[in-house]
Amino acid sequence: MSEIQKTKVYDLEERTYLFAKRVRDFVRKIPKDVANIEDAKQLVKASGSVGANYIEANEALSKKDFVMRIKISRKEAKESRYWLRLLHIPNTELELERKELENEATELMNIFGSILRKSE
């Protein structure tokens, strides 16, 4: 069982933190060519924004603010998935890790989408 599977249970703040942390660990291992460097920069920013905006949503002053922050978290998860898909990963083991991260980004998108449907 992976680190994410063990912790994905209930704490979404922790789960988004672990996602961003795993992305950073992954980025340190990928080939450093021009495209990967630029895509990885975008990926690191987007993956961190998922959790940062979720924390902001939990501190929201109004329902409108909460909904907006959740929408941003969902958008950043979707963007993270996009950047993960663009990376060039020639190594099979790293490709498996990339796919796991892509799946986690998709799950986070779905979770935030569910929160939005229940909030609006």
C-alpha positions as a LaTeX table, in Angstrom:
\begin{tabular}{lrrr}
\hline
Residue & $x$ (\AA) & $y$ (\AA) & $z$ (\AA) \\
\hline
Met1 & 0.00 & 0.00 & 0.00 \\
Ser2 & 1.46 & 3.37 & $-1.02$ \\
Glu3 & 1.83 & 6.36 & 1.30 \\
Ile4 & $-1.14$ & 8.06 & $-0.39$ \\
Gln5 & $-3.40$ & 5.02 & $-0.06$ \\
Lys6 & $-2.66$ & 4.81 & 3.66 \\
Thr7 & $-3.50$ & 8.46 & 4.30 \\
Lys8 & $-6.20$ & 9.22 & 1.75 \\
Val9 & $-8.88$ & 8.13 & 4.19 \\
Tyr10 & $-10.33$ & 11.32 & 5.65 \\
Asp11 & $-7.98$ & 14.27 & 6.06 \\
Leu12 & $-8.08$ & 16.19 & 2.80 \\
Glu13 & $-5.61$ & 18.83 & 4.00 \\
Glu14 & $-3.08$ & 16.09 & 4.70 \\
Arg15 & $-3.87$ & 14.33 & 1.43 \\
Thr16 & $-3.31$ & 17.47 & $-0.63$ \\
Tyr17 & $-0.09$ & 18.15 & 1.29 \\
Leu18 & 1.16 & 14.62 & 0.56 \\
Phe19 & 0.24 & 15.03 & $-3.10$ \\
Ala20 & 2.33 & 18.21 & $-3.37$ \\
Lys21 & 5.18 & 16.58 & $-1.46$ \\
Arg22 & 5.14 & 13.47 & $-3.67$ \\
Val23 & 5.13 & 15.69 & $-6.77$ \\
Arg24 & 8.22 & 17.50 & $-5.51$ \\
Asp25 & 9.99 & 14.21 & $-4.74$ \\
Phe26 & 9.04 & 12.92 & $-8.20$ \\
Val27 & 10.25 & 16.06 & $-10.00$ \\
Arg28 & 13.68 & 15.66 & $-8.39$ \\
Lys29 & 14.02 & 12.26 & $-10.15$ \\
Ile30 & 12.93 & 13.07 & $-13.71$ \\
Pro31 & 15.27 & 13.81 & $-16.64$ \\
Lys32 & 16.30 & 17.46 & $-16.77$ \\
Asp33 & 15.70 & 18.55 & $-20.35$ \\
Val34 & 14.34 & 21.94 & $-21.40$ \\
Ala35 & 10.71 & 20.81 & $-21.69$ \\
Asn36 & 10.69 & 18.80 & $-18.46$ \\
Ile37 & 12.24 & 21.67 & $-16.50$ \\
Glu38 & 9.56 & 24.12 & $-17.66$ \\
Asp39 & 6.69 & 21.64 & $-17.26$ \\
Ala40 & 7.97 & 20.59 & $-13.83$ \\
Lys41 & 7.99 & 24.22 & $-12.66$ \\
Gln42 & 4.34 & 24.52 & $-13.61$ \\
Leu43 & 3.54 & 21.17 & $-12.00$ \\
Val44 & 5.19 & 22.13 & $-8.70$ \\
Lys45 & 3.20 & 25.39 & $-8.58$ \\
Ala46 & $-0.13$ & 23.77 & $-9.45$ \\
Ser47 & 0.29 & 20.82 & $-7.07$ \\
Gly48 & 1.04 & 23.14 & $-4.15$ \\
Ser49 & $-1.91$ & 25.36 & $-4.99$ \\
Val50 & $-4.35$ & 22.45 & $-4.65$ \\
Gly51 & $-3.81$ & 22.21 & $-0.90$ \\
Ala52 & $-3.12$ & 25.88 & $-0.30$ \\
Asn53 & $-6.50$ & 26.82 & $-1.74$ \\
Tyr54 & $-8.22$ & 24.05 & 0.17 \\
Ile55 & $-6.76$ & 25.46 & 3.41 \\
Glu56 & $-8.02$ & 28.89 & 2.34 \\
Ala57 & $-11.47$ & 27.39 & 1.67 \\
Asn58 & $-11.56$ & 26.02 & 5.21 \\
Glu59 & $-10.89$ & 29.53 & 6.51 \\
Ala60 & $-13.39$ & 31.17 & 4.16 \\
Leu61 & $-15.41$ & 34.10 & 5.46 \\
Ser62 & $-18.45$ & 33.30 & 3.35 \\
Lys63 & $-20.01$ & 30.46 & 1.41 \\
Lys64 & $-19.20$ & 32.30 & $-1.84$ \\
Asp65 & $-15.53$ & 32.51 & $-0.84$ \\
Phe66 & $-15.54$ & 28.80 & 0.13 \\
Val67 & $-17.01$ & 27.78 & $-3.24$ \\
Met68 & $-14.51$ & 29.94 & $-5.14$ \\
Arg69 & $-11.52$ & 28.39 & $-3.28$ \\
Ile70 & $-12.82$ & 24.86 & $-3.86$ \\
Lys71 & $-13.19$ & 25.66 & $-7.57$ \\
Ile72 & $-9.58$ & 26.87 & $-7.62$ \\
Ser73 & $-8.43$ & 23.67 & $-5.85$ \\
Arg74 & $-10.24$ & 21.60 & $-8.47$ \\
Lys75 & $-8.74$ & 23.69 & $-11.28$ \\
Glu76 & $-5.22$ & 23.31 & $-9.86$ \\
Ala77 & $-5.66$ & 19.53 & $-9.52$ \\
Lys78 & $-6.74$ & 19.42 & $-13.16$ \\
Glu79 & $-3.76$ & 21.55 & $-14.15$ \\
Ser80 & $-1.42$ & 19.27 & $-12.16$ \\
Arg81 & $-2.74$ & 16.30 & $-14.12$ \\
Tyr82 & $-2.10$ & 18.18 & $-17.37$ \\
Trp83 & 1.54 & 18.96 & $-16.50$ \\
Leu84 & 2.11 & 15.38 & $-15.31$ \\
Arg85 & 0.89 & 14.11 & $-18.68$ \\
Leu86 & 3.31 & 16.39 & $-20.56$ \\
Leu87 & 6.46 & 15.22 & $-18.80$ \\
His88 & 8.82 & 12.98 & $-20.75$ \\
Ile89 & 9.56 & 9.94 & $-18.59$ \\
Pro90 & 11.70 & 7.26 & $-20.29$ \\
Asn91 & 12.08 & 5.09 & $-17.16$ \\
Thr92 & 9.36 & 2.47 & $-16.50$ \\
Glu93 & 9.52 & 2.85 & $-12.71$ \\
Leu94 & 9.21 & 6.64 & $-12.94$ \\
Glu95 & 6.39 & 6.27 & $-15.47$ \\
Leu96 & 4.48 & 4.16 & $-12.95$ \\
Glu97 & 5.00 & 6.87 & $-10.32$ \\
Arg98 & 3.84 & 9.52 & $-12.81$ \\
Lys99 & 0.66 & 7.53 & $-13.48$ \\
Glu100 & 0.00 & 7.18 & $-9.73$ \\
Leu101 & 0.33 & 10.95 & $-9.33$ \\
Glu102 & $-1.92$ & 11.51 & $-12.34$ \\
Asn103 & $-4.53$ & 9.21 & $-10.77$ \\
Glu104 & $-4.27$ & 11.07 & $-7.47$ \\
Ala105 & $-4.77$ & 14.41 & $-9.26$ \\
Thr106 & $-7.88$ & 12.94 & $-10.91$ \\
Glu107 & $-9.21$ & 11.70 & $-7.59$ \\
Leu108 & $-8.63$ & 15.12 & $-6.02$ \\
Met109 & $-10.48$ & 16.76 & $-8.92$ \\
Asn110 & $-13.40$ & 14.41 & $-8.32$ \\
Ile111 & $-13.41$ & 15.07 & $-4.56$ \\
Phe112 & $-13.44$ & 18.83 & $-5.08$ \\
Gly113 & $-16.14$ & 18.45 & $-7.72$ \\
Ser114 & $-18.26$ & 16.52 & $-5.21$ \\
Ile115 & $-17.70$ & 19.18 & $-2.54$ \\
Leu116 & $-18.80$ & 21.82 & $-5.06$ \\
Arg117 & $-22.00$ & 19.96 & $-5.98$ \\
Lys118 & $-22.90$ & 19.67 & $-2.30$ \\
Ser119 & $-22.05$ & 23.32 & $-1.59$ \\
Glu120 & $-23.79$ & 25.13 & $-4.43$ \\
\hline
\end{tabular}
